[in-house]
């Protein structure tokens, strides 16, 4: 009987969806390129990438996107300058095609920017009231009897920008940056998806040496190894939509199986080191949790002691900056010594993330390119220095 009900639910639910991949500011193009790499057309907006797809596309984008934050279903959008317009707009949406009877549907988040409706708790309450009314009518339930909410959870989000409301369902659950391998972390760690975005913005390819000279808990090295081995970042975690009764688990199983078959045995040259032995131990634990201890080399070492005869390598570093180290003089010395240490590496490209707007002066080099990003709420710049490309036989 239960199997029949589940089958019936799947039959009447939607098959195709308007989808949104949310991103940190500055990495929309990275996420867009990833989505196109999955064979999906998309459109960029500030902080998000819009596309369409079925349940399999929801599964693939959750599993494979390295730089995105979440995958959301866009249930609908409309003008909402008053609470009545908000109520009627939500009420008009086809909730019966998304929310099965008995599910939990909290209004988990409301955000209003440059809009007449700005009281976020009231936005949440009005949205909830409208959905309840719609479901009562759809499932032929009396309006004076509360709907039971003891089933799977569907988190609903409301975003109002310039009086335009977007109503969304979160398919992801905990943010996509939570890969599942970081069992411990050092001070002020970089989120996994931002680390991946920076690597994808760099000119590193898996046939090049990769070095993080301030590796901390090892995030850059692990993300590089996962990119190099073509390991889907969501391999070791689950997603909110997998518990929805109208989602066939066989679809997710298929996508996971396909992802595992695409992992390569390519040999990589990835090295991480840090002056702090304690964080190197943390990094080793994280690398082990990711199953990459045979791929990544880690050691306790000062970056000033890094020497190599290898060519065409890539250095990516997230050194202490701003709130991460309060001693301005120490920062000045650190960046100056970093510039001296890396200057002899003529064929190596270097990508340094910092909030220090005078970094180039302290590093004693002018960046070839600078890209504005956000590490959480902190505005940072990715300083990009490109090495002199030479052929290996010419070295």
N, C-alpha and C positions, 0 to 999 in steps of 0.2 A: 504493500500500500504506500509506504514512504517513497519507494523508488518511483511509483506512478505519479505521486504528487510532485517530486523533484522534476520528473520529465515534463509534466504539465507546466510547471513554472518556467522551465527553459524554453518551452514552445512559444509562450506568449511574451517573453521578454525581448528587448531590442537586440538586433543583430549587429548593427553598425553604430558607431559613436563618434561624436565630435570630441577630440581629445586635446589636452594641454599638458605639455612638459614644462614645469616651472624650473627656473634657473636663477642663479645668482647674477646680478648685473654685470655685464661685460663678457659673459660666456654663452650668450644666446646663439651666436654663430657656430660655436663648437658643438652645442647640442643639436642644432639644425643639421650640421654635417653628419653627426652620428645617426640621426633619424633617416636622412637621405641614404646613408650607407646601408640601412636596413631595407632599402627599396621603397621608402614611404615619402610622398610629397609633403611638404610642410611650408609654413609661413612664420616668419619671425616677428615678434613684438617685444617691447621692453619687458624683460624678466620672464618671458615665456615663449614657447614655440607651439604653434597650433597645427594639428594634423587630424586625420580620420582613420578609423580602423575598427576591426572586430575584436573579439575576446583574445584571439591569437596575437593581434598587434599589441593589445594591452599587456599580454604576457611577455612578448619579446622586448618591448621598450622598458618595462620594469626590470627585466633580467639583464639587458645589454647596455643601457645608457650609463655611461661612466660619469658624465658631468652634470646631469640633471638632478633636481631635488625630489620631485614627485611627478607621478602621472595622474592626471585628474580627468574625469568625464565632465564635459560641459553639458549640463542638463538643459540650460537655456539662458538667454540674456535678453534684457529689455530695459526700457527707460524707467527710472524710479526716483521721482523727485519728492514724493510724499509716501507716508507709510501705507496709505490706501493703494497707491500704485504698486508698491512692493508686495503687498498682500495679494492683490489681484494677479500680478505677474507670476508669482510663485504658484498660486492656485491654478493658473492656466497650464502649467507644465504637466507632462504626462508621467506623473509619479508612479502610476500603476505598472509602467513598463520598466521600472528600476527597483522599486521597494516591494518585496514580498510581504504578505500579511504576517505580522508578529515580529518583524525585524526591529532592531534598534536603529534609530536614525537621529543621533544628536546633531545639533547645529554646532559643530566643533569649533568653527572659526568665523568671525565676521570682521571685515576690514573695509573702511570707508576713507577715500582720499578725494579731496576737492569736490565734495558732494554735499547737497543740502541735508541728506540723512547722515548724521555723524554719530548718533548714539548707538554704539555697537551692541550692547546688551538688548536694546529695543529691537534692533535689526534681527538679532537671533530669535527673539521671542515671536515677532511677527512672522518670520519665515517658518518657524515650527508650527505655529497656529494654522497657517495656510496649508502646509503639507498634511497635517492631521485631518483637516476638513476634506481635502481632496481624497485621501485614502479611505476615510469613512464612507464617502460616496462611492468610491471605486469598488470597495469590498462589501458594500451594503451593510455597513455597521451604523447603529444609532448614534447620533451626535452627542447624546448625553452620557454615553458610556466610553470611558477612556480606551484608547487602543493599547493592547498589551505589547510590550517591547521586551521580549525575552529571547529573541532569536539572534542571528548573526548581525554584526554591526556595519552600518553604512554611514560613514562620517560625511556630513554635508558642510560645505563652506560657501560663504557669501562674500563676494568682492564687489564693492561699488566704487567706480572710478568716474569722476565727472558726471555723476547722476546716471551712469549706465551700470546696471546690476548684472553680475554673472553668478549663476548658481551652479555649484560643482560637487561632484562626488570624488573623494580621495580613494584611488585604487591601491595606493602604495602602503599606507600604514607608516611606520617609522621611516624617516627620510632615507632616500637612496644612498646617502653618504654612509649609512650604517651597514657596511659590508658584512660585518660579523667577525672579522679577523683581529680587530684592535681590542685586545683584552686588557691592555694597559696603555697609558699615554704619558708623555712628558709635559712640560709647561707650555701652555698656549698652542696646542697642536692645530695643524691645518686640517680642515675636513677632507675626507678621502675624495669626494667628488671635485673639490677645488684643486687638489693635488693632481688628479687625473686631467682636469681641464688645462692646467699649466703644461703638463707633459704633451698634451695634444696640440697646444699652441706652439710648442717648441719645434725644432727641426730634428728631434731625435727619432731614429728608426731602430728597430731591433738589431740591425747589424752593426750598430755603433756602440762604443763603450758609453756607459752611463754612470755618473758619479754624483752623489749627494754628500758634500763635505760637512754639512751640519745636519745630519740625518735624523736627530732626535729619535722619535719612536718608529721611524722607518717607513713612513707613509709614502713618500715619493718612490722609494725603491720597490715597495710592494706593488704600487699602482703601475710602475713601469714594467715590472715582471708580468703582471696580469695582462697588460697591453701586448707585450712581446710574445707571450704564450697564447694569446687570444682566449684568455679565460674570462667568461662573462662575470661582471662584478657582483651580480646578484645570485651567484651559484650557491652560496652557503646561507641563504636566508629565505624567508617566505614573505608574502605580500597580503595585504588586507583583502583584495578581491578573491583570493583563493578560497575563502570561507563563504562566499556568496552562493546561495543555492542554485542560481541560474548559470553559474560558471561550471563547465564540465572540467573536472580535474584532469581528464585525459589530455586536454589541450595544453595545460601547464606541463604535464609529464612529457609530452611530445617536444615542447620547446626546450625544456631542460635537457632532454636526451640529445637533441640536435646540438645544443650548446656544448655538451661534454664531448661530442664527436669532433668538434671543431678546434679543440685544444691542440696546440702544436708541440713538438718536441725540440723546437729550435733552441740552440744553445745561446745563452745571453751572457753579456759581460756587464754586470751591475754591481757596483760597490757603494756602500754607505759607511761613513765614519763620523765620529763625533768626539770632542774632547772629554765629554762626560761619560765615564764608564757605566754609571747607573742607567742612563738612557739607552746605552748600547745593549744592556741586558734586556731592557723593555723592548727594544727593537727586535732582538733575537726571539723573544717570546711571541711577538706579533707575527714575525716572519714564519715561525713554526706553526702558529695557528692558521696561517694562510696556506700552509703546505708548500712553502717555497724556500725551505732551508737549503736545498741543493742548488738553488738558482742564484740567490743573493749572498754576496760576501759582506760581512760587517766587521768592523774593528774599531777599537778606541785609538784615536789619533787626532793630532792637531791638523787643521787644514793647511797650516804653514809648512807642514812636513810632506805634503803631497807632491810626489814627483812621478813622472811617467814618460815612457818613450812611445806610447800609443798615440795614434793620430785620429783626427776627425771625431773626437769624443764630444760628449755633451755634459756640462755641469748644470744641475738645477739645485738651487739652494733657497731655503727660507730661514735666513739668519735672524738672530734676535733684533727686534726693532720696536720702537714706540713703547706700547704698554708692556711689551715682553721684557724690556730691560730699561730701567729708569735712569741709569748712569749715562748721560749724553757723551761724556768723554770716553767711556768704554766703547760706546757705539762708534765714535769717530775712529778710534784706534782699530777696532775690529774691521771696519770697512776698508780702511787704508791698507791694513795687512792683507786683507783678502785680495785687493787689487794687485798688490805686489806678488802674492803667491800665484795668482792666475795669469799674470802678464806673460810669462814665458810660454804658455800653452797656446801658441799662435793658431793652431788648426782646430782648437776646441771652441765650441760655442758655449756661451755662459748665460744663464737665465736666473736673475736674482730678484726675489720678491721682498719689497720693503715699503714702509710708509714714509721713509725719510726722503723729502723732496730735494735734499742736497747730496743724495747718495753718489751721483756721478762725480762730483768734486772730490769726495772722500775716497772713492774707488779709483780716481785719477784716470778715468776714461769716459768718453761720451758714448752713450748707448746708441746702437744702430736703430733701435726701435723701443718705444715705451708704451705699455698698455695699461689702462686703468682697470682695476678689479676691486672687489670687495671681499675681505676676509671677515665674514660675519657682517658687522656694521662698520668696520674699520676700512676706510678707503686706503688702498695700497696700489703700488705700481709694479709691474713686471718689467724689469730692465733687461733688454735683450741685446747681447753682444754676439755677433756671428763670426765664427772662426774662418780662417783662410783654407778653403777646401783644396786638398791635394789628393792625388791618386796614391794608393798604397805602394805601387811599384816605383813611384817617384820619391818615396821617403828614404 
